[in-house]
Amino acid sequence: MIASSLRKAFEQTDPWGLLLKNLLLPMYCYGCGCRLLTEEHVLFCPDCWENSPRIDRPFCERCGKPHQRIVGLGALSNYPCADCRDKPNPYIRRIWGAAYYDDAVGATIRHFKFQKKKIVLPPLADLLIDFAVREMDGEQYDALVPVPLYHTRLRDRGFNQALKLAEPLLTVFPDAVLDESLRRIRPTNPQSRLSGNDRVRNVRGAFAVVNDTLAGKRVLLIDDVITSGETVTECARALKRGGASVVDAMAVALACPSPYFDA
């Protein structure tokens, strides 16, 4: 308890806190175990963080998932995958994801979301910002909308991780405003504990737009991770009912196959 309290205190101090922390309470990388000597990331060393796979071109221009057999061949044109050509999402025009929900990125999201480590927000936000600057048009959205939490879960967690991620993105989309008129109107079970049709039923009808501020607006929906896509799809359904003209979705990470595979 004392060590934990000291570490939290050091996290609030100036750069001298880093020196004191390294002297008195050394911290080690969750990935490789080496000693952390910078505060760029408080859980992972620069090597482990940078080696956690990002999503690069070419990827599907609708669901955001990489085209597996040609990952890593350079900045090629994006195009729809077979699934999206056959059955496009009727509510979301396209999904963007900065990294794979794996390795250091996946672990960091879980610490941020479930262990309330807000100190890891900067590297996660940087992933979103770097991807948005590289791949997205900064003038194409009128509003950034975080996926909402039900009020009891928000009270328990103390913050909405999607909202915390959306705020720094405003620097990339200067014409957009942060809009929280999308609400979760009933409690839902964690999607990570469900599969298949249970995911669909779990979120069906769980969201609503409470005013008309998004009528005619181009919306970018923000979340931490997109797995099956059912949550953002249901959010988009509610946004379209609320009058949004276009809905795209963006997350730090997508739960999709690892880039390390046999061709």
N, C-alpha and C positions, 0 to 999 in steps of 0.2 A: 504494500500500500504506500509506503513512504517513497519507494523508488518511482512508482507510478505518479505520485503527486509531484515529485521533483521534475520528472520528465515533462509533465504537462506545463509546469511553470516555465521550464526552459523554452518550450515551444512558443511561449508568448513574449520572449525577450528579444533583445537586439542581437546582432551577430556574435557578441561575446557569449551569448547563451550556447551557441554551437560549440565553442571552445570548452566551456565548462561541462557541457553534456558529454563530449568526447573524452574528457579527462575523468569525470566521475561516474557517468552512466553510459558507457559505450554501447552503441547500437550496431546491429549486424544485419546484413542483407537477408531477407527471407528466402531468396533464391539460392545464392551460392555461399552464404555465410560470411562473406568478407565484411570488414568493418566499414561502416558508412561514415564518410568524411565530408559530405556535403549535405545540404538540405533541399536539393532539387526534388528528392523523393525520400520520405522518411522510412519507407519499407524496403525499397530495392535500390541496389547500386546502379549506376548509369549503364553498365553493360547488360545486366539482366533486364532493365527497363527497355532499352533500345532493341534488345533481341526478342522481346515479346512481339509476335507477328502483327504487323499493320495490314490493312486492306489497301492494296495497290491496284492500279489498272492492269488488265481490263476486268471490270466487274459489271454485273447486270445493272443496266440503267433504270431498272424498276425496283427490284428487291435489294440491290446493293451487294449481293453475294458474288465473290470472285468466280470467274470461269476457271475451274480447277486445272484443266490440262494445260493452260498457258500462263499460269501465275508466274510472275517474275521475269517476263520477257520484255519489260519496258513499258513506256507510256503509250499503250495501244488504245484504240478507240473502244469505248464501252458499247455494249449492245444487250438486248434482252436475252435472258436465259430461256430455255425451252418451257419451263414451268410457267413463267410469266407471259410468254407468247400464247400459251394454251389457255391460261386462266389468270388474266390480270386482276390485280386487286381493284375492286370497284370503287373504293373510297380513298385510297392513297395513290397519288400519281407516281411517287417514287420514294424509296427508302435509302438513306445514306448511313454508312457505318464507318468509323475511323479505324477500328482494330478488331481482331478476333477476341471473343470472350474466352480467353485462354491465358495460361502462364501468368506473367506479372500483371498484365492489364486486368485479367479476370479477377485475380486475387485482390488487386487494389479496389476494384468496384465493390467487391464483397465487403472489404473492410470499411469502405465509405458508407455503404448502404446499411449493413447489418450491425457493424460495430461502432457506428457513429463517429468514425475518424474523419472529421471535416478537414483535417490538416492535409489529407491527400487530394483535396479538390484541385489544387493548381496543376499537377501533372495530368489529371484527367481532362480538365478544361483546355489545357494546351493541346492535347490530342485532337479535340474537337475543332479548336481554332485553326490549327495547322492544316487539318483536312479541309475545312471550309474554305480557307484562303486558296488552297491548291486546286480544289475541284468544283467549287460552287460560285454562283454569281451573287455577289453581295447585295444586289439591288432587286432580287427576285421575290422577296417576302415583305409583307406588311406587318406580320405579327409572329413572335415566337411564343409558343404555348407549351408549358411543361405538362407532362402527364401528371394528373393530380393524385394525391393520396386521400383516402377517407379520413374524416376528421379525428377518429380515435387512433388510427395508425400514425397520423401526423403528430398527435399529441405524444404518443409513446416514443416515436423516433426523435422528435424535436425539430426536424426540418424535412423538407421535401427535396430529395437528392436531384430530381429532375429540374426543379426551380433553381437550385444552386448551380447546375451546369448551364442552364439557359442564360443566366445573367451575364457571364463573361462573353458569350457569343454575340451580344449586342454590339460589340466593337467591330464585328465582321459585317453585320447587317445594319448599316446606319439608318436605313429608312424604316426599320421594323421597331415595334414597341413590344414590351413584355406584357402579355395578356393572360390573366388567370380566370377568365370567365368560364373555362371548362372545369366542371366539378365532378367529383366521384360521389354519386348520390346514394350509393348503398355500399356496405362492406363486401369485400371479396376475399377469397382465399389466395394465398401466394401462388402465382402461376407456376413457380418452380416446383411445386409439389404435385402438379397435375399433368395430364397428358391428353392428347387427342381431343375428342369432343368435350371432355370435361373442361378444358381450357376455354372453349367457345362459350359453353353454358355459364361458366364462372363470371365472365365479364359482360355477357349480353345484357344490355340495358343499364349498365352500371355508371354511365356517364351522361352528362347533359350540359348544355351551354345555358348560362343563367341570364344573359342579356343579349343585346344585338350588336355589340361592339365589333364582332367578327364578320358581319354581313358584307359580302362582296370582297372580303380580304383574302390574300394569299398567305396561307398559314404554314409555318414550319413547326411541327410537333417534336418536342424534345424529351428523350428518356435516357436512362443510363445504359440499358442493355435491351436488345430486341432478340427474343428467342423464337417462338413460333409466329410472332407478329399479331396474335389475337388481341392483345391489349391495345396496341396502337391502331389496329383496324377498327376496333370498337370506338376508340376515341375519335377517329376520323369520321366514323358514321355520325357521331353526335355533332361534330364540327360542321359537317355538311348540312345536317338538319338545322343547325344554327346559322346557316347562310354563308359559310366560307366557300369561296369560289374554287380554291385549290388547296389541297392538303398534302404536304410531304412530311416525312418523318426522319429524324436523325437521332442516332445514339452513339455513345462512345464506342460500344462494341456490338457485334452481331454474333449470335451463337450459330456458327456454320462450320463445316469441316475444316480441319487444319490444313494449311498450305503444304504441309509435308506429307506427300502421298506418292504413290507409284503412278507414273503416267500410263 
